[in-house]
Amino acid sequence: MIRIPNYLNVFRLTYKRTTQTIIFKNQNFTTTTKSNPIQWKLTNSTSPPRYDTGCTFCQPNLPSDKPINFKQPLSKSSVIPDKHILSLTTTPSNDISNFNSKIEEIPGTLAHRIHGLKSEKQIGLKFGITLSSIVLENHQNILEKYGVKESNDQLVFIYPDMKIVKFPTKDIDQFLKKYDLIEDQSKQEVYNPFKTVKDLTIQHKTNPIDDIKIKDSNFKEFPIEKDLIVTCGHAKRDIRCGQLGPLITNEFNKVLKEKNLKDNTYLGQISHIGGHAFAGNVLYYPKETQSTNDFIWYGRVFPQDVQSLVDDTVIDKKIIKNLYRGDLEKIEKLACK
């Protein structure tokens, strides 16, 4: 049972398909609308495409030393994160094919700033949290819609929290603390025989997280109200993703338009997520996402799979078993309930 503090005035409105809770506090209010959980179903494999968009049957031209791994089962080939932070990078070139092999080496990106905090303040991301950069279609228009100005601001999507957050780049430490993303590395001591009792006492009294003061007015939150489909296209990390990413994204673009789903979908490419050998790597996060069970990670996707992926997974909410990179046994148990 969830207990609501007495100082909050709570109005609960129940509808046939949704429950809405509106909480008023200090004359500010937030609204959270939660839909029913997705009832995922399963299907064994993709169906053949029904039409050719022009490049439905296009194939990558990969070097001989970079083949796709068709032998290893995809189930559990990736550790799906507990929380996924997707940063809409504000670098001068929002072209993922030009990204450095490691996104933390790209000045201006959220990954670069957080990497710097590790040495400056001994803080980093908690275990189980993944940070990626994404570049979406109409990317600049999206940044402008939320008032992002060059590198002065950051815009991130947080899953499964289903929040879009805009905040000043200079306040990244506040962002990490506010959304409970910090792993306190100051507590991970390395044995040092030369430290005195006084040194150890000072160390334990000083916690860099305590020094971070959050100013809530620096953060603007918006709900995520569209599906997200991103494909790894990180060419400088691995050529397999670099070649398949654009082909798959282009095919999604055409198929989503055919299905009149384009306006309801964020479509684009994502930085390295692991498993180059299983390219193309596609992530689908529905707008109804409530937990990591709704994080759909697919591997070995080719353009000819996209029509079936849209029909089966996006529309009918069926997980395609032979493409799924998460824990298939877990998903099968949930689907049987």
C-alpha positions in Angstrom: 0.0 0.0 0.0 1.3 3.5 -0.9 0.9 6.1 1.8 0.3 9.7 0.7 1.6 12.4 3.2 -1.1 14.4 5.0 0.1 17.7 3.6 -0.7 16.8 0.1 -4.1 17.2 -1.4 -4.7 14.3 -3.7 -7.4 13.9 -6.3 -7.7 10.5 -8.0 -9.6 10.2 -11.2 -10.2 6.8 -12.6 -11.1 6.0 -16.2 -11.7 2.9 -18.1 -8.0 2.6 -19.4 -6.0 5.1 -17.3 -5.6 6.3 -13.8 -4.5 9.8 -13.2 -3.1 11.2 -10.0 -2.8 15.0 -9.5 -0.8 16.1 -6.5 -0.8 19.8 -5.4 2.1 21.0 -3.2 3.1 24.6 -2.5 0.8 25.8 -5.3 2.8 23.9 -7.9 1.4 20.8 -9.5 2.5 17.8 -11.5 0.3 15.4 -13.5 1.2 11.8 -14.0 -0.9 9.7 -16.4 -0.1 6.0 -16.4 -1.6 3.7 -19.0 -2.1 0.0 -18.5 1.0 -2.2 -18.7 1.8 -3.5 -22.2 0.7 -7.1 -22.6 3.6 -8.3 -24.7 3.0 -11.3 -27.0 5.6 -13.4 -28.7 6.2 -14.4 -32.3 9.1 -16.6 -33.5 10.5 -14.6 -36.4 9.8 -11.9 -38.9 7.6 -12.2 -42.0 8.9 -11.5 -45.5 8.4 -7.9 -46.7 5.2 -7.3 -48.8 6.7 -4.6 -50.9 10.0 -3.0 -51.9 10.4 0.6 -50.7 13.5 1.0 -53.0 16.1 -0.4 -50.6 14.2 -3.0 -48.7 16.6 -5.7 -49.9 19.8 -3.6 -49.6 22.7 -5.3 -47.9 25.8 -3.9 -46.3 29.2 -4.3 -48.0 31.2 -5.5 -45.0 34.9 -6.3 -45.0 35.8 -10.0 -44.7 37.2 -9.5 -41.1 33.9 -7.9 -39.9 31.2 -10.5 -40.5 27.8 -10.6 -38.8 27.7 -13.2 -36.1 24.8 -15.6 -37.0 25.9 -18.5 -34.8 25.5 -17.2 -31.3 22.0 -17.1 -29.9 20.8 -13.5 -29.3 19.0 -14.1 -26.0 20.9 -12.5 -23.2 23.5 -11.2 -25.7 23.0 -7.8 -24.1 22.5 -6.6 -20.5 19.5 -4.3 -20.9 19.9 -1.4 -18.5 17.8 -0.6 -15.4 17.7 3.0 -16.7 18.6 4.5 -20.0 19.7 8.1 -20.4 19.6 9.3 -24.0 21.3 12.6 -24.7 20.4 14.6 -27.7 24.0 15.8 -28.2 24.4 19.5 -29.1 27.8 19.2 -30.8 28.3 21.2 -34.0 28.0 18.0 -36.1 24.9 16.0 -35.2 26.0 13.2 -37.4 26.6 10.0 -35.6 28.8 8.6 -38.3 31.3 11.3 -37.4 31.3 10.6 -33.7 34.5 9.5 -32.0 34.8 5.8 -31.2 34.2 6.8 -27.5 31.4 9.4 -27.0 33.0 10.5 -23.7 35.9 11.9 -25.9 33.5 14.3 -27.7 33.5 17.8 -26.2 30.1 19.1 -25.5 28.4 15.8 -25.0 26.8 14.7 -21.7 29.1 11.7 -21.7 32.2 13.9 -21.9 31.0 16.1 -19.0 30.1 13.2 -16.8 33.5 11.6 -17.5 35.1 14.7 -16.3 33.2 14.6 -13.0 34.7 11.2 -12.2 38.1 12.8 -11.7 36.9 16.3 -10.5 34.4 15.2 -7.9 34.7 11.4 -7.7 31.1 10.8 -8.9 29.8 8.8 -11.8 26.8 6.9 -13.0 25.3 4.1 -10.9 25.7 0.5 -11.9 22.9 -0.5 -14.3 22.5 3.0 -15.9 23.4 3.3 -19.5 24.2 6.7 -21.1 24.0 7.0 -24.9 23.9 9.8 -27.4 21.2 9.9 -30.0 20.6 11.8 -33.2 17.0 12.0 -34.4 15.4 13.0 -37.6 14.4 16.7 -37.5 17.0 16.8 -34.7 17.5 20.6 -34.8 13.7 21.2 -34.8 13.4 19.1 -31.6 16.1 21.0 -29.9 14.5 24.3 -30.8 11.1 23.1 -29.7 12.5 22.6 -26.2 14.5 25.8 -26.2 17.9 24.2 -26.3 20.6 26.7 -27.3 23.9 25.2 -28.6 26.1 23.8 -25.8 24.6 25.9 -23.0 21.8 23.4 -22.4 21.3 19.6 -22.4 18.2 17.7 -23.5 17.8 14.1 -22.4 15.2 11.4 -22.6 15.0 9.2 -19.4 13.6 5.7 -19.6 11.7 4.1 -18.0 10.9 7.4 -16.2 9.4 8.7 -19.5 10.7 12.2 -19.0 12.3 14.7 -21.3 14.5 16.9 -19.2 16.2 20.2 -20.2 18.8 21.7 -18.0 21.9 23.9 -18.2 25.1 22.1 -19.1 26.9 23.7 -16.2 24.5 21.9 -13.8 25.2 18.3 -14.8 26.2 17.4 -11.2 22.8 18.7 -10.1 21.1 16.6 -12.8 22.8 13.4 -11.6 21.8 14.0 -8.0 18.3 15.2 -8.7 17.4 12.0 -10.8 19.3 9.7 -8.4 21.9 8.6 -11.0 25.1 9.0 -8.9 27.4 6.3 -7.8 29.4 7.7 -4.9 32.9 6.6 -5.9 34.4 8.3 -2.9 33.3 5.3 -0.9 35.2 2.9 -3.1 38.5 3.1 -1.1 41.8 1.7 -2.3 44.1 0.5 0.4 46.8 3.1 1.2 49.2 2.1 4.0 50.6 5.6 4.2 47.3 7.2 5.2 47.0 8.3 8.8 44.0 8.0 11.0 43.5 11.8 10.6 43.5 11.4 6.8 40.9 8.7 6.9 38.7 10.7 9.3 38.8 13.7 6.9 38.0 11.5 3.9 34.9 10.0 5.6 33.6 13.4 6.6 33.8 14.7 3.0 31.2 13.4 0.6 31.2 15.2 -2.8 27.5 14.4 -3.3 26.5 16.3 -0.1 28.1 19.4 -1.6 25.8 19.4 -4.6 22.9 21.7 -4.1 20.0 21.2 -6.4 18.1 24.2 -7.8 14.9 22.8 -9.1 14.2 25.8 -11.3 17.1 24.8 -13.5 15.2 21.7 -14.7 12.3 21.7 -17.1 10.4 18.3 -17.5 8.2 17.2 -20.3 6.5 13.8 -20.8 7.7 11.5 -23.6 4.6 11.1 -25.8 6.0 9.3 -28.8 7.5 5.9 -29.5 11.3 5.8 -29.9 13.1 3.7 -32.5 16.9 4.1 -32.8 19.5 2.0 -34.6 23.2 1.9 -33.8 25.0 3.8 -36.5 28.3 4.4 -34.7 30.6 3.9 -37.7 33.9 4.9 -36.0 33.2 2.3 -33.3 32.4 -0.5 -35.7 31.8 -0.5 -39.5 29.0 -3.1 -39.2 26.8 -0.7 -37.3 28.1 2.2 -39.4 26.8 0.5 -42.6 23.6 -1.1 -41.4 22.4 1.8 -39.2 21.6 4.3 -42.0 20.1 1.5 -44.2 17.7 0.4 -41.4 16.8 4.0 -40.4 16.0 4.9 -44.0 13.8 1.8 -44.2 12.0 2.6 -41.0 11.4 6.1 -42.3 9.6 4.8 -45.4 7.6 2.1 -43.6 6.5 4.4 -40.8 5.3 6.9 -43.4 3.4 4.1 -45.2 1.7 3.2 -41.9 1.0 6.8 -40.9 3.1 6.4 -37.8 5.9 8.8 -38.6 4.4 11.8 -36.6 4.1 9.5 -33.6 7.6 8.3 -33.5 11.1 9.6 -32.7 13.3 7.9 -35.3 17.1 8.1 -35.5 20.4 6.6 -34.6 22.2 5.8 -31.4 25.8 5.6 -30.3 27.5 2.3 -29.4 25.3 0.0 -27.3 27.4 -3.2 -27.4 27.4 -6.2 -29.7 28.7 -4.9 -33.0 28.8 -8.4 -34.3 25.0 -8.6 -34.0 24.4 -5.5 -36.2 21.9 -4.1 -37.0 21.1 -3.3 -33.4 17.7 -1.7 -33.0 16.1 -0.3 -29.8 12.3 0.2 -29.5 11.0 2.1 -26.5 7.2 2.5 -26.7 5.5 5.6 -25.4 3.6 3.3 -22.9 6.9 2.1 -21.4 6.6 1.5 -17.6 9.6 -0.7 -16.8 12.7 -2.3 -18.4 10.4 -5.2 -19.5 9.3 -2.7 -22.2 12.9 -2.1 -23.4 13.0 -4.0 -26.7 16.5 -4.6 -28.0 16.9 -6.4 -31.3 19.9 -7.7 -33.1 20.7 -9.0 -36.6 18.1 -6.7 -38.1 18.3 -6.0 -41.8 16.2 -3.6 -43.9 14.0 -6.5 -45.1 12.9 -7.1 -41.4 11.6 -3.6 -40.9 8.1 -4.0 -42.3 7.5 -7.0 -40.0 9.1 -5.3 -37.1 6.7 -2.4 -37.4 3.7 -4.6 -37.9 4.5 -7.1 -35.2 6.3 -5.1 -32.5 5.3 -1.5 -32.9 1.7 -2.1 -33.8 0.8 -5.5 -32.4 3.2 -5.5 -29.4 4.7 -8.8 -30.3 8.4 -9.5 -29.4 10.2 -11.3 -32.2 12.0 -14.1 -30.5 14.8 -14.7 -33.0 15.9 -11.0 -32.9 15.5 -10.3 -29.2 18.7 -9.6 -27.3 17.3 -9.4 -23.8 16.4 -12.3 -21.5 14.0 -14.3 -23.6 13.2 -16.8 -20.8 12.1 -13.9 -18.6 9.9 -12.4 -21.3 8.4 -15.8 -22.1 7.3 -16.2 -18.5 5.8 -12.8 -18.4 3.9 -13.4 -21.7 2.4 -16.6 -20.2 0.9 -14.8 -17.2 
